[in-house]
Amino acid sequence: ESIMITDQINEDIKQAMLAKDKKKLDVLRAIKSALMLLATDKGADGKVSDEAAIAAMQKLVKQRNEAATIYRERSRADMAEEEEYQSGVIKSYLPAMMSEPK
């Protein structure tokens, strides 16, 4: 049986905390926060399916990519790189063919 995405995120949060990887931890916490919102939605029953988690993360990737584009247009490469880093971490949880938003 495959591990649920939410369980994987929780496990990776623990690992990032142990490694004191604050940058990655911030991204993982943002993902967890988005997933927790889904879990409290009407009819969610406190659980988030992998399908719902994937859809939420695709949205997060899209937001990060849009923000990065805006930062680059405003010559803020430092901010753009942070958004791109976050986008990359989030994409690592998406199935390969789904990581590119249409």
N, C-alpha and C positions, 0 to 999 in steps of 0.2 A: 504494500500500500504506500502510495506516495505521501510525503509530508505536506501538510497544508501550508500555503504561503504565509498565513498569519503566524503559524508555529515557527517557520523558518526565520521570519523577521524577528520574532522574540528571541530566538536562539542567537541570531546575528547581533542583536542589541547587547546581549550578555558578552559575546566575544569582543565586540568593539569597546565595551566598558573595561574589560580585562586588559585589552591592548592599549587603553587610554587614547583611542582614535576618535577624538572629539569631532573632527570633520565628518567622518562616516556616521558617527553616532547621531549627529544632528539630522542627517538625511533619513536614517532609519526611524528616528522618532517622528519625523514628519510623515513618513509612510504609515507608521503605527497609528498616529493621530487620525489620518484620513480613514484608515480601516476601522478604527473604533467608532468613528462617526457613522460609518455604514452599519456597524453591528447594532447601533442603537436606533436605526431607522425602523419605522413601522413594518412589522412583518418579518424583520430580520432575525428575531428570536435570539439575539445576542451572538449570532454566528455570521461569518462572512464566507461565502463560497469563493473558491479560487477564481471563478468566472467574474464575480463582482470585484474581487481584489485586483484582478488583471485590468478590468475596465477603469477602476479608480487610479491605478498606477499609470495607465496609458495617459490619463488626464493630467496627472502630476508631471509626467515627462513632457507633454505638450506645453504645459504652463512654464516649465523650466526653460524649454527651448525658445518659447516666445520671449521670455524675459531676457535670455541671453542675446537674442537678436536685437532687442531694444537697447541693451547695454552696449553692444558693439556699435550700433548706430550713433550712440552718444559718446563714443571713445572711452568706454569704461571696461577695458579688457579684464581688469581684475575681478569685477563683478560678474562679467560674462563667464569667466572661467569657473567661478564658484557655481553658477547655475548649470554649466555644462558638466561639472564634476557630479553634482547632485543628479542630473539627468542620467548620467552613466551608471551611477549606483542603482537608481530605480530600475533602469533597463535590465540590469543583471537579474532581476526577478521575473522578467517577462519571457515568455516563450520566444525563441529566436525570431520566428517569422512575424511576431506581433510587435516587436520593439520599435518598428518604424511607423509612426502615425501616418495615416493616409491624408 
